[in-house]
Amino acid sequence: MSVREAHARWEGDLRQGKGTMRLGSGAWEGPYTFKSRFEEGPGTNPEELIGAAHAGCFSMAFSNMLAEAGHVPTRVQTRARVHLEPVDGKPTISRVELETNGVVPGIDDATFQDIAQKAKAGCPVSRALGGVQISVKATLGSVR
């Protein structure tokens, strides 16, 4: 299989320092600070990148499982909300809420929901986040 990499640099102390993160492919690079991570400030944060990875991974896994069940999706769109909260006094990713919408011709909602749950469990990013509570809210859309 493949090995992917990313890079980060941090300069200074936690509250006043600053850093950058970039993808190994060079497709993205961005700044991060204490404010962008723990408060509301410009820049990104590791949790946002985990959310993007999880949303992308889940969307691919869900699309694949739908297609394998004979229901090729027109579209699967997913939002991941990554919660960073204190646990035992330490910042912790405590849960991820996946919210997905799929346009899948010819599928009933029960089958759609069942496959969404299987995709949540089978997505490699979900498995990597083993101790994190992960929920999925799946909405079946229609072709317009």
LORO-248107 format. One line per field, with one value per residue (C-alpha): residue number from 1; x, y, z. Coordinates in steps of 0.5 Angstrom, whole numbers. Each point is the difference from the previous one (the first is absolute). Example, Ala and Ser with C-alpha at 12.3 -4.5 7.8 and 13.67 -1.06 7.14 Angstrom:
# residues 2
marlo 1,2
px 25,2
py -9,7
pz 16,-2
This chain:
# residues 144
marlo 1,2,3,4,5,6,7,8,9,10,11,12,13,14,15,16,17,18,19,20,21,22,23,24,25,26,27,28,29,30,31,32,33,34,35,36,37,38,39,40,41,42,43,44,45,46,47,48,49,50,51,52,53,54,55,56,57,58,59,60,61,62,63,64,65,66,67,68,69,70,71,72,73,74,75,76,77,78,79,80,81,82,83,84,85,86,87,88,89,90,91,92,93,94,95,96,97,98,99,100,101,102,103,104,105,106,107,108,109,110,111,112,113,114,115,116,117,118,119,120,121,122,123,124,125,126,127,128,129,130,131,132,133,134,135,136,137,138,139,140,141,142,143,144
px 0,2,4,-2,3,-1,4,0,4,-1,4,-1,-4,-7,-4,4,4,-3,1,-1,-3,1,-2,6,-3,0,-7,-1,3,-2,1,-2,0,-3,-5,-2,0,-3,-4,-2,5,3,3,-1,1,2,-7,-3,5,-2,-8,2,4,-6,-6,4,2,-7,-3,4,-1,-8,0,4,-5,-6,3,2,-7,-3,-1,5,-1,-1,3,2,2,3,1,4,0,6,-1,6,-2,4,0,3,3,3,-2,-3,-4,-6,-4,-2,-6,-1,-6,-1,-5,0,-4,0,-5,-5,2,-4,1,1,6,3,0,3,5,2,1,5,4,1,2,5,3,7,0,-6,4,7,-5,-1,-2,-4,-7,-3,-7,-3,-6,-2,-5,-2,-1,-4,3,-3
py 0,7,5,7,6,6,6,5,5,4,6,3,-2,-3,6,5,-4,-2,-5,-3,-7,-2,-7,-4,1,7,1,4,4,5,3,-2,4,-1,4,-4,-6,1,7,3,3,0,-6,-8,-5,-7,-2,3,-4,-6,2,1,-7,-3,3,-2,-7,-1,2,-4,-6,1,1,-6,-4,2,-1,-7,-1,2,7,4,7,7,3,0,6,0,5,-3,4,-1,1,2,0,0,-7,-1,7,-2,3,-7,-1,-3,-1,1,1,-2,3,-3,1,-5,0,-7,-2,-6,-1,0,3,-6,-3,7,1,-7,1,7,-4,-5,6,3,-6,-2,7,-1,7,-2,-6,4,4,-6,3,6,0,0,1,1,4,-3,4,-3,5,0,2,7
pz 0,1,5,0,4,2,3,6,3,6,3,7,6,0,1,-4,-5,-7,-5,-7,-3,-7,-3,-3,-7,0,-1,6,5,6,6,7,7,7,-2,-6,4,7,-2,-6,-4,-7,-3,1,5,0,2,-6,-4,3,-1,-8,0,3,-4,-6,2,2,-6,-4,4,0,-8,-1,5,-3,-7,2,2,-7,2,-4,4,-4,5,8,4,7,5,6,7,4,8,4,7,7,2,7,-1,-7,-7,-3,-6,3,-6,-7,-3,-7,-4,-7,-6,-6,-6,-2,-5,1,8,6,6,4,-4,-1,8,1,-5,3,7,-4,-3,6,3,-6,-2,2,3,5,2,1,5,4,7,-3,0,-7,-2,-7,-3,-7,-4,-7,-5,-6,-7,-2
